[in-house]
Amino acid sequence: MSDSPVAVGLVGAGPWAGMVHAPALAAGPGTRLAGVWARRPEASAELAARHGAPSFARIEELFDACEAVAFSVPPDVQAELAARAARAGKAVLLEKPLAMDLAGARLLADAVAESGVASRMVFTLRYSAAARAFLDRARDLDPFGGYGSFVSSTLGGGPFATPWRLEKGALLDLGPHMVDLLDAALGRVAGVRAHGDPLGWVGLTLEHESGAVSQASVSMAGAGDLPPAHVEVYGRHGHARLDWSDLGDDAFARMVAEFAAAVRDTPEDGPRLDAAHGLRIQEILASAETQLTP
């Protein structure tokens, strides 16, 4: 087993790649940024140079230079390119959602499973110490219900008002965080009921295998000074709450460290947030999407 840092290539050079992926991968110590490829060569060159890494003209050249690939591209692009990476034998660090639709998500998850490569989802919140402490507390409560709310102003503009978000809205962008956290806190989601408009307000009622019931509200149409996203759990032994503002700065470093451990096949302390898990969360969201008003 190698003790050297995992060589990770980065696909994508947009705002999120520049803010999160590239700095976290370059910082190590379990990883090194092996290079960048993006559909815009000038953006790829600029981001790579910022971190002292090469920029590649062809994605196959990036694959040849690394052991693993991190993705920071729109979901429809990720679905195709990450499947190619997995088939090339590369471990994959995947953004949520896996793909723009459930068919694409299944194809990607199948490619990962068939290749046998390691995979991890960028469910950023789940890697923070605060979120893990919240989930430990929630499980001890003998929980019977919960609630989550995540409202942003993304549709009003800014670096994350990207075409896929403007098309799909809050359900596919914010929904994965809410469903994933409530699923972890209250037990696997067995069913979902949904109402609303993805470009306005979406309400979800989740039925959990444990018998618990939870609600989640998500919107990207907010404006002004918005409260932090939060999740609450209620149980027979008390109450627990997690505010996004309490998460701290440790999540990205822990995410990268646990991805590197998965690539090296070393024991991990954290949950198994792999592509199969990402697919299960997207199946829940796809069921919700079919119930929403067009």
Secondary structure as UniProt FT lines:
FT   STRAND          6..11
FT   HELIX           15..16
FT   HELIX           17..21
FT   HELIX           22..27
FT   STRAND          31..37
FT   HELIX           41..50
FT   TURN            51..52
FT   HELIX           59..64
FT   STRAND          68..71
FT   HELIX           75..87
FT   TURN            88..89
FT   STRAND          91..94
FT   HELIX           102..115
FT   STRAND          119..121
FT   HELIX           124..127
FT   HELIX           129..139
FT   TURN            140..141
FT   STRAND          143..151
FT   HELIX           154..156
FT   TURN            159..160
FT   HELIX           163..168
FT   HELIX           170..173
FT   HELIX           175..186
FT   STRAND          189..196
FT   TURN            198..199
FT   STRAND          202..208
FT   TURN            209..210
FT   STRAND          213..219
FT   STRAND          230..235
FT   TURN            236..237
FT   STRAND          238..243
FT   HELIX           244..246
FT   HELIX           251..263
FT   TURN            264..265
FT   HELIX           275..289
FT   TURN            290..291
//
